[in-house]
Amino acid sequence: MKGRKPGTITAGADALQRVPSPPSSLTGTARKEWKLAARILVARRHLTTADLGALESYCVAIGMRDDARQTLKAFGGMTYTAGALIKQHPAVGILKSALDACARFGAELGLSPVSRSRVTTLESDADDLSHLD
């Protein structure tokens, strides 16, 4: 990932306590991924209402990834144009975009190994300001 890396991801009091229902727009693999990822994030106390859009985007990307893989398995990675030229199947580009989105949203949500290493948990609601004295 290029650019500035985020600081620590902090679990806090505004974390959701229950796994939210998946949006009705999610189907198949994306719906299954919602249930899995949301369960993991709720257990870690990292999922807030503000994160639901990113989680949905992550799940959509997972669904697109699997759809592209199935298409490539059925038709292969190359196709022929009307002029009998060989070119890359459009599903290859879709797969690449979906994988990039999975990595990006997964990192934002704390689902990758590197992003998990940045996660901290608040032990209490009270701030310890003694280091400012």
N, CA, C and O atoms as CSV, one atom per row, in Angstrom:
chain,resi,resn,atom,element,x,y,z
A,1,MET,N,N,0.840,-1.169,0.000
A,1,MET,CA,C,0.000,0.000,0.000
A,1,MET,C,C,0.884,1.231,0.000
A,1,MET,O,O,1.827,1.319,0.786
A,2,LYS,N,N,0.594,2.170,-0.860
A,2,LYS,CA,C,1.377,3.390,-0.958
A,2,LYS,C,C,0.826,4.443,-0.020
A,2,LYS,O,O,-0.316,4.359,0.432
A,3,GLY,N,N,1.648,5.433,0.265
A,3,GLY,CA,C,1.186,6.557,1.057
A,3,GLY,C,C,1.405,6.362,2.538
A,3,GLY,O,O,2.031,5.399,2.982
A,4,ARG,N,N,0.872,7.304,3.286
A,4,ARG,CA,C,1.029,7.304,4.733
A,4,ARG,C,C,0.203,6.184,5.352
A,4,ARG,O,O,-0.967,6.005,5.012
A,5,LYS,N,N,0.806,5.447,6.245
A,5,LYS,CA,C,0.120,4.350,6.910
A,5,LYS,C,C,-0.645,4.894,8.117
A,5,LYS,O,O,-0.190,5.828,8.778
A,6,PRO,N,N,-1.810,4.305,8.398
A,6,PRO,CA,C,-2.570,4.778,9.547
A,6,PRO,C,C,-1.847,4.462,10.843
A,6,PRO,O,O,-1.018,3.554,10.900
A,7,GLY,N,N,-2.166,5.215,11.876
A,7,GLY,CA,C,-1.607,4.956,13.197
A,7,GLY,C,C,-2.274,3.733,13.792
A,7,GLY,O,O,-2.644,2.806,13.072
A,8,THR,N,N,-2.422,3.731,15.076
A,8,THR,CA,C,-3.043,2.586,15.721
A,8,THR,C,C,-4.554,2.625,15.560
A,8,THR,O,O,-5.161,3.692,15.457
A,9,ILE,N,N,-5.142,1.448,15.540
A,9,ILE,CA,C,-6.590,1.300,15.520
A,9,ILE,C,C,-6.988,1.017,16.954
A,9,ILE,O,O,-6.483,0.074,17.562
A,10,THR,N,N,-7.879,1.814,17.498
A,10,THR,CA,C,-8.223,1.693,18.904
A,10,THR,C,C,-9.638,1.161,19.075
A,10,THR,O,O,-10.593,1.699,18.513
A,11,ALA,N,N,-9.755,0.104,19.854
A,11,ALA,CA,C,-11.078,-0.418,20.197
A,11,ALA,C,C,-11.595,0.404,21.361
A,11,ALA,O,O,-10.844,0.743,22.276
A,12,GLY,N,N,-12.857,0.719,21.326
A,12,GLY,CA,C,-13.364,1.583,22.378
A,12,GLY,C,C,-14.786,1.299,22.766
A,12,GLY,O,O,-15.372,0.281,22.398
A,13,ALA,N,N,-15.324,2.228,23.521
A,13,ALA,CA,C,-16.654,2.082,24.091
A,13,ALA,C,C,-17.747,2.139,23.037
A,13,ALA,O,O,-18.838,1.619,23.269
A,14,ASP,N,N,-17.491,2.756,21.879
A,14,ASP,CA,C,-18.521,2.866,20.849
A,14,ASP,C,C,-18.575,1.644,19.930
A,14,ASP,O,O,-19.307,1.651,18.941
A,15,ALA,N,N,-17.814,0.605,20.244
A,15,ALA,CA,C,-17.819,-0.615,19.438
A,15,ALA,C,C,-19.166,-1.323,19.563
A,15,ALA,O,O,-19.787,-1.325,20.626
A,16,LEU,N,N,-19.601,-1.922,18.461
A,16,LEU,CA,C,-20.861,-2.658,18.465
A,16,LEU,C,C,-20.734,-3.909,19.328
A,16,LEU,O,O,-19.681,-4.545,19.369
A,17,GLN,N,N,-21.804,-4.246,20.005
A,17,GLN,CA,C,-21.800,-5.404,20.902
A,17,GLN,C,C,-22.311,-6.670,20.218
A,17,GLN,O,O,-21.988,-7.782,20.636
A,18,ARG,N,N,-23.113,-6.493,19.159
A,18,ARG,CA,C,-23.684,-7.626,18.437
A,18,ARG,C,C,-23.315,-7.530,16.961
A,18,ARG,O,O,-23.068,-6.444,16.437
A,19,VAL,N,N,-23.283,-8.676,16.309
A,19,VAL,CA,C,-23.008,-8.707,14.873
A,19,VAL,C,C,-24.241,-8.169,14.151
A,19,VAL,O,O,-25.328,-8.729,14.294
A,20,PRO,N,N,-24.091,-7.095,13.381
A,20,PRO,CA,C,-25.245,-6.552,12.660
A,20,PRO,C,C,-25.639,-7.454,11.493
A,20,PRO,O,O,-24.811,-8.177,10.939
A,21,SER,N,N,-26.910,-7.396,11.136
A,21,SER,CA,C,-27.393,-8.166,9.985
A,21,SER,C,C,-26.752,-7.617,8.716
A,21,SER,O,O,-26.539,-6.410,8.597
A,22,PRO,N,N,-26.443,-8.501,7.766
A,22,PRO,CA,C,-25.854,-8.017,6.522
A,22,PRO,C,C,-26.874,-7.217,5.715
A,22,PRO,O,O,-28.072,-7.490,5.794
A,23,PRO,N,N,-26.420,-6.243,4.950
A,23,PRO,CA,C,-27.330,-5.485,4.091
A,23,PRO,C,C,-28.017,-6.425,3.091
A,23,PRO,O,O,-27.429,-7.420,2.668
A,24,SER,N,N,-29.237,-6.113,2.722
A,24,SER,CA,C,-29.984,-6.965,1.800
A,24,SER,C,C,-29.350,-7.015,0.413
A,24,SER,O,O,-29.618,-7.939,-0.355
A,25,SER,N,N,-28.522,-6.041,0.088
A,25,SER,CA,C,-27.868,-6.019,-1.223
A,25,SER,C,C,-26.768,-7.073,-1.344
A,25,SER,O,O,-26.364,-7.411,-2.456
A,26,LEU,N,N,-26.277,-7.598,-0.219
A,26,LEU,CA,C,-25.224,-8.609,-0.254
A,26,LEU,C,C,-25.830,-9.990,-0.479
A,26,LEU,O,O,-26.825,-10.352,0.148
A,27,THR,N,N,-25.227,-10.745,-1.368
A,27,THR,CA,C,-25.688,-12.102,-1.633
A,27,THR,C,C,-24.495,-13.045,-1.686
A,27,THR,O,O,-23.352,-12.606,-1.812
A,28,GLY,N,N,-24.760,-14.316,-1.591
A,28,GLY,CA,C,-23.741,-15.346,-1.780
A,28,GLY,C,C,-22.519,-15.178,-0.906
A,28,GLY,O,O,-22.612,-15.062,0.316
A,29,THR,N,N,-21.369,-15.167,-1.561
A,29,THR,CA,C,-20.079,-15.085,-0.868
A,29,THR,C,C,-19.950,-13.801,-0.062
A,29,THR,O,O,-19.400,-13.816,1.039
A,30,ALA,N,N,-20.449,-12.695,-0.592
A,30,ALA,CA,C,-20.345,-11.409,0.111
A,30,ALA,C,C,-21.112,-11.459,1.424
A,30,ALA,O,O,-20.649,-10.928,2.434
A,31,ARG,N,N,-22.276,-12.091,1.420
A,31,ARG,CA,C,-23.087,-12.217,2.635
A,31,ARG,C,C,-22.382,-13.094,3.678
A,31,ARG,O,O,-22.381,-12.779,4.868
A,32,LYS,N,N,-21.788,-14.190,3.218
A,32,LYS,CA,C,-21.042,-15.079,4.125
A,32,LYS,C,C,-19.843,-14.349,4.723
A,32,LYS,O,O,-19.549,-14.494,5.910
A,33,GLU,N,N,-19.156,-13.567,3.900
A,33,GLU,CA,C,-17.993,-12.811,4.390
A,33,GLU,C,C,-18.403,-11.774,5.422
A,33,GLU,O,O,-17.683,-11.553,6.396
A,34,TRP,N,N,-19.569,-11.125,5.221
A,34,TRP,CA,C,-20.080,-10.160,6.202
A,34,TRP,C,C,-20.203,-10.840,7.566
A,34,TRP,O,O,-19.722,-10.327,8.576
A,35,LYS,N,N,-20.852,-11.996,7.574
A,35,LYS,CA,C,-21.081,-12.692,8.846
A,35,LYS,C,C,-19.763,-13.080,9.504
A,35,LYS,O,O,-19.625,-12.953,10.721
A,36,LEU,N,N,-18.805,-13.544,8.734
A,36,LEU,CA,C,-17.514,-13.943,9.276
A,36,LEU,C,C,-16.707,-12.739,9.769
A,36,LEU,O,O,-16.258,-12.714,10.915
A,37,ALA,N,N,-16.528,-11.742,8.898
A,37,ALA,CA,C,-15.710,-10.575,9.263
A,37,ALA,C,C,-16.349,-9.782,10.396
A,37,ALA,O,O,-15.649,-9.338,11.307
A,38,ALA,N,N,-17.661,-9.598,10.355
A,38,ALA,CA,C,-18.334,-8.841,11.413
A,38,ALA,C,C,-18.196,-9.556,12.745
A,38,ALA,O,O,-17.991,-8.911,13.774
A,39,ARG,N,N,-18.305,-10.878,12.742
A,39,ARG,CA,C,-18.162,-11.646,13.996
A,39,ARG,C,C,-16.763,-11.451,14.580
A,39,ARG,O,O,-16.610,-11.264,15.787
A,40,ILE,N,N,-15.754,-11.495,13.726
A,40,ILE,CA,C,-14.368,-11.301,14.182
A,40,ILE,C,C,-14.187,-9.885,14.735
A,40,ILE,O,O,-13.618,-9.709,15.812
A,41,LEU,N,N,-14.665,-8.885,14.008
A,41,LEU,CA,C,-14.482,-7.487,14.424
A,41,LEU,C,C,-15.264,-7.161,15.694
A,41,LEU,O,O,-14.774,-6.409,16.537
A,42,VAL,N,N,-16.454,-7.705,15.848
A,42,VAL,CA,C,-17.230,-7.473,17.075
A,42,VAL,C,C,-16.528,-8.131,18.263
A,42,VAL,O,O,-16.458,-7.545,19.344
A,43,ALA,N,N,-16.015,-9.329,18.069
A,43,ALA,CA,C,-15.306,-10.014,19.154
A,43,ALA,C,C,-14.071,-9.226,19.598
A,43,ALA,O,O,-13.730,-9.229,20.781
A,44,ARG,N,N,-13.409,-8.561,18.673
A,44,ARG,CA,C,-12.227,-7.751,18.998
A,44,ARG,C,C,-12.590,-6.342,19.479
A,44,ARG,O,O,-11.718,-5.583,19.903
A,45,ARG,N,N,-13.878,-5.999,19.410
A,45,ARG,CA,C,-14.375,-4.670,19.761
A,45,ARG,C,C,-13.802,-3.601,18.831
A,45,ARG,O,O,-13.431,-2.514,19.275
A,46,HIS,N,N,-13.732,-3.923,17.532
A,46,HIS,CA,C,-13.204,-2.990,16.539
A,46,HIS,C,C,-14.257,-2.494,15.562
A,46,HIS,O,O,-13.957,-1.633,14.735
A,47,LEU,N,N,-15.479,-3.007,15.628
A,47,LEU,CA,C,-16.510,-2.628,14.671
A,47,LEU,C,C,-17.445,-1.594,15.277
A,47,LEU,O,O,-18.079,-1.838,16.304
A,48,THR,N,N,-17.525,-0.432,14.625
A,48,THR,CA,C,-18.435,0.622,15.049
A,48,THR,C,C,-19.429,0.886,13.920
A,48,THR,O,O,-19.268,0.379,12.810
A,49,THR,N,N,-20.436,1.669,14.208
A,49,THR,CA,C,-21.413,2.030,13.187
A,49,THR,C,C,-20.737,2.721,12.017
A,49,THR,O,O,-21.132,2.525,10.868
A,50,ALA,N,N,-19.733,3.519,12.294
A,50,ALA,CA,C,-19.011,4.240,11.235
A,50,ALA,C,C,-18.259,3.289,10.298
A,50,ALA,O,O,-17.934,3.666,9.172
A,51,ASP,N,N,-17.982,2.073,10.748
A,51,ASP,CA,C,-17.226,1.115,9.945
A,51,ASP,C,C,-18.098,0.262,9.029
A,51,ASP,O,O,-17.570,-0.471,8.193
A,52,LEU,N,N,-19.405,0.341,9.166
A,52,LEU,CA,C,-20.286,-0.562,8.425
A,52,LEU,C,C,-20.189,-0.362,6.915
A,52,LEU,O,O,-20.286,-1.333,6.164
A,53,GLY,N,N,-20.003,0.860,6.459
A,53,GLY,CA,C,-19.839,1.109,5.026
A,53,GLY,C,C,-18.575,0.462,4.479
A,53,GLY,O,O,-18.591,-0.134,3.402
A,54,ALA,N,N,-17.479,0.582,5.226
A,54,ALA,CA,C,-16.218,-0.041,4.803
A,54,ALA,C,C,-16.345,-1.563,4.814
A,54,ALA,O,O,-15.816,-2.241,3.934
A,55,LEU,N,N,-17.047,-2.096,5.813
A,55,LEU,CA,C,-17.256,-3.542,5.878
A,55,LEU,C,C,-18.089,-4.010,4.683
A,55,LEU,O,O,-17.792,-5.047,4.089
A,56,GLU,N,N,-19.118,-3.257,4.331
A,56,GLU,CA,C,-19.937,-3.622,3.167
A,56,GLU,C,C,-19.100,-3.584,1.890
A,56,GLU,O,O,-19.197,-4.489,1.061
A,57,SER,N,N,-18.287,-2.554,1.726
A,57,SER,CA,C,-17.426,-2.460,0.541
A,57,SER,C,C,-16.440,-3.619,0.486
A,57,SER,O,O,-16.189,-4.174,-0.584
A,58,TYR,N,N,-15.887,-3.983,1.627
A,58,TYR,CA,C,-14.979,-5.127,1.707
A,58,TYR,C,C,-15.684,-6.404,1.252
A,58,TYR,O,O,-15.126,-7.191,0.487
A,59,CYS,N,N,-16.903,-6.600,1.724
A,59,CYS,CA,C,-17.654,-7.809,1.383
A,59,CYS,C,C,-18.052,-7.830,-0.095
A,59,CYS,O,O,-18.036,-8.888,-0.725
A,60,VAL,N,N,-18.405,-6.676,-0.645
A,60,VAL,CA,C,-18.709,-6.586,-2.079
A,60,VAL,C,C,-17.469,-6.974,-2.887
A,60,VAL,O,O,-17.572,-7.701,-3.875
A,61,ALA,N,N,-16.300,-6.492,-2.468
A,61,ALA,CA,C,-15.054,-6.821,-3.165
A,61,ALA,C,C,-14.761,-8.317,-3.079
A,61,ALA,O,O,-14.288,-8.910,-4.048
A,62,ILE,N,N,-15.036,-8.930,-1.931
A,62,ILE,CA,C,-14.856,-10.376,-1.789
A,62,ILE,C,C,-15.768,-11.111,-2.764
A,62,ILE,O,O,-15.345,-12.070,-3.410
A,63,GLY,N,N,-17.017,-10.666,-2.873
A,63,GLY,CA,C,-17.954,-11.279,-3.807
A,63,GLY,C,C,-17.503,-11.132,-5.254
A,63,GLY,O,O,-17.584,-12.077,-6.039
A,64,MET,N,N,-17.028,-9.937,-5.601
A,64,MET,CA,C,-16.521,-9.703,-6.958
A,64,MET,C,C,-15.297,-10.575,-7.235
A,64,MET,O,O,-15.148,-11.114,-8.333
A,65,ARG,N,N,-14.437,-10.710,-6.251
A,65,ARG,CA,C,-13.243,-11.551,-6.396
A,65,ARG,C,C,-13.635,-12.981,-6.728
A,65,ARG,O,O,-13.078,-13.584,-7.645
A,66,ASP,N,N,-14.591,-13.523,-5.987
A,66,ASP,CA,C,-14.992,-14.903,-6.221
A,66,ASP,C,C,-15.719,-15.078,-7.550
A,66,ASP,O,O,-15.538,-16.089,-8.227
A,67,ASP,N,N,-16.541,-14.096,-7.927
A,67,ASP,CA,C,-17.213,-14.150,-9.228
A,67,ASP,C,C,-16.191,-14.141,-10.366
A,67,ASP,O,O,-16.320,-14.902,-11.325
A,68,ALA,N,N,-15.179,-13.282,-10.257
A,68,ALA,CA,C,-14.151,-13.203,-11.291
A,68,ALA,C,C,-13.356,-14.505,-11.360
A,68,ALA,O,O,-13.019,-14.964,-12.451
A,69,ARG,N,N,-13.058,-15.098,-10.224
A,69,ARG,CA,C,-12.336,-16.377,-10.203
A,69,ARG,C,C,-13.144,-17.476,-10.884
A,69,ARG,O,O,-12.595,-18.274,-11.644
A,70,GLN,N,N,-14.438,-17.517,-10.617
A,70,GLN,CA,C,-15.288,-18.528,-11.250
A,70,GLN,C,C,-15.344,-18.320,-12.760
A,70,GLN,O,O,-15.303,-19.286,-13.523
A,71,THR,N,N,-15.437,-17.074,-13.192
A,71,THR,CA,C,-15.458,-16.776,-14.625
A,71,THR,C,C,-14.153,-17.209,-15.280
A,71,THR,O,O,-14.160,-17.814,-16.353
A,72,LEU,N,N,-13.036,-16.899,-14.634
A,72,LEU,CA,C,-11.737,-17.274,-15.193
A,72,LEU,C,C,-11.547,-18.788,-15.211
A,72,LEU,O,O,-10.918,-19.329,-16.121
A,73,LYS,N,N,-12.084,-19.458,-14.224
A,73,LYS,CA,C,-11.998,-20.921,-14.193
A,73,LYS,C,C,-12.786,-21.516,-15.358
A,73,LYS,O,O,-12.355,-22.493,-15.971
A,74,ALA,N,N,-13.940,-20.926,-15.660
A,74,ALA,CA,C,-14.794,-21.444,-16.730
A,74,ALA,C,C,-14.278,-21.082,-18.128
A,74,ALA,O,O,-14.363,-21.899,-19.045
A,75,PHE,N,N,-13.744,-19.864,-18.299
A,75,PHE,CA,C,-13.404,-19.387,-19.638
A,75,PHE,C,C,-11.919,-19.157,-19.872
A,75,PHE,O,O,-11.508,-18.923,-21.008
A,76,GLY,N,N,-11.111,-19.218,-18.829
A,76,GLY,CA,C,-9.686,-18.971,-18.980
A,76,GLY,C,C,-9.361,-17.481,-18.937
A,76,GLY,O,O,-10.254,-16.634,-18.948
A,77,GLY,N,N,-8.085,-17.185,-18.890
A,77,GLY,CA,C,-7.639,-15.807,-18.747
A,77,GLY,C,C,-7.466,-15.054,-20.054
A,77,GLY,O,O,-7.205,-13.851,-20.049
A,78,MET,N,N,-7.611,-15.755,-21.179
A,78,MET,CA,C,-7.444,-15.110,-22.480
A,78,MET,C,C,-8.719,-15.295,-23.293
A,78,MET,O,O,-9.451,-16.270,-23.117
A,79,THR,N,N,-8.970,-14.340,-24.186
A,79,THR,CA,C,-10.132,-14.400,-25.065
A,79,THR,C,C,-9.718,-13.887,-26.435
A,79,THR,O,O,-8.650,-13.294,-26.590
A,80,TYR,N,N,-10.566,-14.119,-27.421
A,80,TYR,CA,C,-10.276,-13.684,-28.793
A,80,TYR,C,C,-11.173,-12.518,-29.166
A,80,TYR,O,O,-12.354,-12.487,-28.819
A,81,THR,N,N,-10.594,-11.560,-29.877
A,81,THR,CA,C,-11.371,-10.426,-30.392
A,81,THR,C,C,-12.033,-10.835,-31.703
A,81,THR,O,O,-11.798,-11.932,-32.209
A,82,ALA,N,N,-12.858,-9.952,-32.246
A,82,ALA,CA,C,-13.523,-10.224,-33.525
A,82,ALA,C,C,-12.499,-10.414,-34.648
A,82,ALA,O,O,-12.765,-11.125,-35.616
A,83,GLY,N,N,-11.355,-9.794,-34.523
A,83,GLY,CA,C,-10.292,-9.922,-35.524
A,83,GLY,C,C,-9.359,-11.083,-35.256
A,83,GLY,O,O,-8.270,-11.144,-35.828
A,84,ALA,N,N,-9.763,-12.009,-34.396
A,84,ALA,CA,C,-8.998,-13.212,-34.044
A,84,ALA,C,C,-7.698,-12.897,-33.302
A,84,ALA,O,O,-6.755,-13.687,-33.346
A,85,LEU,N,N,-7.641,-11.767,-32.632
A,85,LEU,CA,C,-6.484,-11.439,-31.796
A,85,LEU,C,C,-6.737,-11.945,-30.378
A,85,LEU,O,O,-7.870,-11.955,-29.897
A,86,ILE,N,N,-5.676,-12.355,-29.735
A,86,ILE,CA,C,-5.796,-12.817,-28.348
A,86,ILE,C,C,-5.623,-11.631,-27.419
A,86,ILE,O,O,-4.715,-10.818,-27.591
A,87,LYS,N,N,-6.508,-11.542,-26.429
A,87,LYS,CA,C,-6.371,-10.480,-25.421
A,87,LYS,C,C,-6.774,-11.030,-24.054
A,87,LYS,O,O,-7.388,-12.091,-23.940
A,88,GLN,N,N,-6.417,-10.290,-23.052
A,88,GLN,CA,C,-6.741,-10.665,-21.677
A,88,GLN,C,C,-8.252,-10.640,-21.461
A,88,GLN,O,O,-8.934,-9.717,-21.906
A,89,HIS,N,N,-8.764,-11.647,-20.782
A,89,HIS,CA,C,-10.194,-11.687,-20.473
A,89,HIS,C,C,-10.522,-10.540,-19.517
A,89,HIS,O,O,-9.735,-10.262,-18.612
A,90,PRO,N,N,-11.667,-9.865,-19.694
A,90,PRO,CA,C,-12.029,-8.756,-18.807
A,90,PRO,C,C,-12.098,-9.146,-17.329
A,90,PRO,O,O,-11.912,-8.295,-16.459
A,91,ALA,N,N,-12.358,-10.405,-17.038
A,91,ALA,CA,C,-12.432,-10.849,-15.639
A,91,ALA,C,C,-11.081,-10.749,-14.931
A,91,ALA,O,O,-11.029,-10.671,-13.704
A,92,VAL,N,N,-9.989,-10.751,-15.700
A,92,VAL,CA,C,-8.656,-10.595,-15.100
A,92,VAL,C,C,-8.543,-9.214,-14.448
A,92,VAL,O,O,-8.059,-9.087,-13.324
A,93,GLY,N,N,-8.992,-8.190,-15.161
A,93,GLY,CA,C,-8.966,-6.827,-14.604
A,93,GLY,C,C,-9.905,-6.682,-13.422
A,93,GLY,O,O,-9.578,-6.006,-12.446
A,94,ILE,N,N,-11.078,-7.314,-13.501
A,94,ILE,CA,C,-12.034,-7.271,-12.390
A,94,ILE,C,C,-11.428,-7.942,-11.168
A,94,ILE,O,O,-11.554,-7.436,-10.052
A,95,LEU,N,N,-10.766,-9.089,-11.375
A,95,LEU,CA,C,-10.119,-9.792,-10.260
A,95,LEU,C,C,-9.049,-8.922,-9.619
A,95,LEU,O,O,-8.971,-8.838,-8.394
A,96,LYS,N,N,-8.223,-8.271,-10.436
A,96,LYS,CA,C,-7.170,-7.401,-9.890
A,96,LYS,C,C,-7.770,-6.259,-9.072
A,96,LYS,O,O,-7.296,-5.972,-7.973
A,97,SER,N,N,-8.803,-5.609,-9.595
A,97,SER,CA,C,-9.452,-4.509,-8.872
A,97,SER,C,C,-10.069,-4.997,-7.565
A,97,SER,O,O,-9.972,-4.327,-6.537
A,98,ALA,N,N,-10.701,-6.163,-7.612
A,98,ALA,CA,C,-11.328,-6.711,-6.409
A,98,ALA,C,C,-10.279,-7.063,-5.355
A,98,ALA,O,O,-10.481,-6.806,-4.168
A,99,LEU,N,N,-9.163,-7.649,-5.783
A,99,LEU,CA,C,-8.104,-7.980,-4.830
A,99,LEU,C,C,-7.509,-6.727,-4.194
A,99,LEU,O,O,-7.222,-6.708,-2.997
A,100,ASP,N,N,-7.325,-5.688,-4.997
A,100,ASP,CA,C,-6.823,-4.422,-4.459
A,100,ASP,C,C,-7.795,-3.851,-3.421
A,100,ASP,O,O,-7.381,-3.395,-2.355
A,101,ALA,N,N,-9.097,-3.882,-3.747
A,101,ALA,CA,C,-10.104,-3.368,-2.818
A,101,ALA,C,C,-10.163,-4.211,-1.549
A,101,ALA,O,O,-10.314,-3.667,-0.455
A,102,CYS,N,N,-10.047,-5.523,-1.678
A,102,CYS,CA,C,-10.039,-6.406,-0.498
A,102,CYS,C,C,-8.885,-6.048,0.429
A,102,CYS,O,O,-9.060,-5.942,1.643
A,103,ALA,N,N,-7.711,-5.864,-0.151
A,103,ALA,CA,C,-6.538,-5.524,0.652
A,103,ALA,C,C,-6.708,-4.168,1.323
A,103,ALA,O,O,-6.384,-4.011,2.500
A,104,ARG,N,N,-7.213,-3.190,0.581
A,104,ARG,CA,C,-7.375,-1.835,1.117
A,104,ARG,C,C,-8.411,-1.801,2.248
A,104,ARG,O,O,-8.133,-1.291,3.333
A,105,PHE,N,N,-9.599,-2.342,1.989
A,105,PHE,CA,C,-10.643,-2.309,3.019
A,105,PHE,C,C,-10.317,-3.250,4.177
A,105,PHE,O,O,-10.635,-2.949,5.327
A,106,GLY,N,N,-9.688,-4.381,3.884
A,106,GLY,CA,C,-9.284,-5.289,4.958
A,106,GLY,C,C,-8.298,-4.630,5.909
A,106,GLY,O,O,-8.380,-4.813,7.123
A,107,ALA,N,N,-7.363,-3.860,5.355
A,107,ALA,CA,C,-6.389,-3.149,6.190
A,107,ALA,C,C,-7.082,-2.064,7.013
A,107,ALA,O,O,-6.762,-1.880,8.187
A,108,GLU,N,N,-8.029,-1.345,6.407
A,108,GLU,CA,C,-8.749,-0.304,7.149
A,108,GLU,C,C,-9.529,-0.884,8.317
A,108,GLU,O,O,-9.660,-0.253,9.366
A,109,LEU,N,N,-10.044,-2.084,8.126
A,109,LEU,CA,C,-10.862,-2.707,9.169
A,109,LEU,C,C,-10.032,-3.464,10.202
A,109,LEU,O,O,-10.564,-3.905,11.222
A,110,GLY,N,N,-8.746,-3.616,9.948
A,110,GLY,CA,C,-7.898,-4.352,10.884
A,110,GLY,C,C,-7.946,-5.853,10.645
A,110,GLY,O,O,-7.784,-6.632,11.584
A,111,LEU,N,N,-8.165,-6.273,9.400
A,111,LEU,CA,C,-8.268,-7.691,9.083
A,111,LEU,C,C,-6.989,-8.283,8.510
A,111,LEU,O,O,-6.916,-9.491,8.285
A,112,SER,N,N,-5.979,-7.452,8.272
A,112,SER,CA,C,-4.711,-7.976,7.753
A,112,SER,C,C,-3.722,-8.106,8.912
A,112,SER,O,O,-3.870,-7.431,9.930
A,113,PRO,N,N,-2.719,-8.967,8.765
A,113,PRO,CA,C,-1.736,-9.128,9.846
A,113,PRO,C,C,-1.049,-7.825,10.244
A,113,PRO,O,O,-0.849,-7.571,11.432
A,114,VAL,N,N,-0.689,-7.001,9.269
A,114,VAL,CA,C,0.000,-5.744,9.584
A,114,VAL,C,C,-0.940,-4.795,10.320
A,114,VAL,O,O,-0.547,-4.174,11.308
A,115,SER,N,N,-2.177,-4.680,9.848
A,115,SER,CA,C,-3.104,-3.758,10.513
A,115,SER,C,C,-3.483,-4.254,11.905
A,115,SER,O,O,-3.760,-3.450,12.795
A,116,ARG,N,N,-3.499,-5.572,12.098
A,116,ARG,CA,C,-3.781,-6.103,13.446
A,116,ARG,C,C,-2.670,-5.734,14.422
A,116,ARG,O,O,-2.921,-5.583,15.617
A,117,SER,N,N,-1.443,-5.587,13.923
A,117,SER,CA,C,-0.335,-5.238,14.812
A,117,SER,C,C,-0.449,-3.797,15.302
A,117,SER,O,O,0.205,-3.423,16.275
A,118,ARG,N,N,-1.272,-2.987,14.638
A,118,ARG,CA,C,-1.462,-1.591,15.039
A,118,ARG,C,C,-2.632,-1.411,15.996
A,118,ARG,O,O,-2.885,-0.300,16.461
A,119,VAL,N,N,-3.343,-2.485,16.292
A,119,VAL,CA,C,-4.553,-2.391,17.093
A,119,VAL,C,C,-4.213,-2.300,18.577
A,119,VAL,O,O,-3.381,-3.049,19.089
A,120,THR,N,N,-4.876,-1.367,19.252
A,120,THR,CA,C,-4.774,-1.264,20.704
A,120,THR,C,C,-6.180,-1.287,21.269
A,120,THR,O,O,-7.139,-0.975,20.562
A,121,THR,N,N,-6.313,-1.650,22.525
A,121,THR,CA,C,-7.615,-1.705,23.174
A,121,THR,C,C,-7.618,-0.764,24.354
A,121,THR,O,O,-6.660,-0.723,25.125
A,122,LEU,N,N,-8.693,-0.006,24.499
A,122,LEU,CA,C,-8.833,0.861,25.657
A,122,LEU,C,C,-9.204,0.005,26.857
A,122,LEU,O,O,-10.170,-0.755,26.803
A,123,GLU,N,N,-8.453,0.120,27.927
A,123,GLU,CA,C,-8.729,-0.658,29.123
A,123,GLU,C,C,-9.855,-0.057,29.938
A,123,GLU,O,O,-10.607,-0.778,30.593
A,124,SER,N,N,-9.975,1.264,29.903
A,124,SER,CA,C,-11.052,1.917,30.644
A,124,SER,C,C,-11.447,3.188,29.907
A,124,SER,O,O,-10.759,3.633,28.989
A,125,ASP,N,N,-12.562,3.758,30.325
A,125,ASP,CA,C,-13.029,4.989,29.704
A,125,ASP,C,C,-12.242,6.205,30.197
A,125,ASP,O,O,-12.213,7.236,29.525
A,126,ALA,N,N,-11.621,6.094,31.335
A,126,ALA,CA,C,-10.878,7.225,31.907
A,126,ALA,C,C,-9.536,7.368,31.203
A,126,ALA,O,O,-8.818,6.385,31.017
A,127,ASP,N,N,-9.204,8.578,30.819
A,127,ASP,CA,C,-7.921,8.848,30.183
A,127,ASP,C,C,-6.848,9.033,31.255
A,127,ASP,O,O,-7.074,9.689,32.271
A,128,ASP,N,N,-5.686,8.449,31.011
A,128,ASP,CA,C,-4.574,8.626,31.903
A,128,ASP,C,C,-3.749,9.794,31.387
A,128,ASP,O,O,-3.033,9.666,30.394
A,129,LEU,N,N,-3.850,10.918,32.055
A,129,LEU,CA,C,-3.142,12.122,31.623
A,129,LEU,C,C,-1.924,12.412,32.477
A,129,LEU,O,O,-1.373,13.511,32.406
A,130,SER,N,N,-1.491,11.455,33.282
A,130,SER,CA,C,-0.371,11.688,34.180
A,130,SER,C,C,0.924,11.979,33.437
A,130,SER,O,O,1.807,12.631,33.993
A,131,HIS,N,N,1.064,11.524,32.212
A,131,HIS,CA,C,2.287,11.761,31.453
A,131,HIS,C,C,2.420,13.227,31.014
A,131,HIS,O,O,3.476,13.634,30.530
A,132,LEU,N,N,1.360,14.015,31.181
A,132,LEU,CA,C,1.404,15.425,30.796
A,132,LEU,C,C,1.916,16.340,31.913
A,132,LEU,O,O,2.163,17.523,31.676
A,133,ASP,N,N,2.077,15.810,33.114
A,133,ASP,CA,C,2.545,16.632,34.249
A,133,ASP,C,C,3.972,17.029,34.121
A,133,ASP,O,O,4.502,17.718,34.993
